[in-house]
Amino acid sequence: MAPLSAAELNESGVRCLPKHSDMEDRMGGNLIYYAIVFLIVAIVAAALGFGGVAGTAISGAHLLLMVAVVFIVVGLLASVLRRGV
């Protein structure tokens, strides 16, 4: 491995992770957030009589929610297996 630069080490010589980006906080970059957005779009579209748009939006919300559930389950299983329980 290549030696670490001074920017990657803190005062005690321990490797540091990069700082968290504020852009992620402002954008709401997670699957459940966008699933809720698609759900709201579907409800508004259905209320206004746009059935095709509502159907497409609800399909997108369902897909994003299922992907989020899969990621959560895989993450939980990986954490349990890592601990050796």
Secondary structure, 3 states (H helix, E strand, C coil): CCCCCHHHECCCCCECCCCCCHHHHHHCCCHHHHHHHHHHHHHHHHHCCCHHHHHHHHHHHHHHHHHHHHHHHHHHHHHHHHHCC
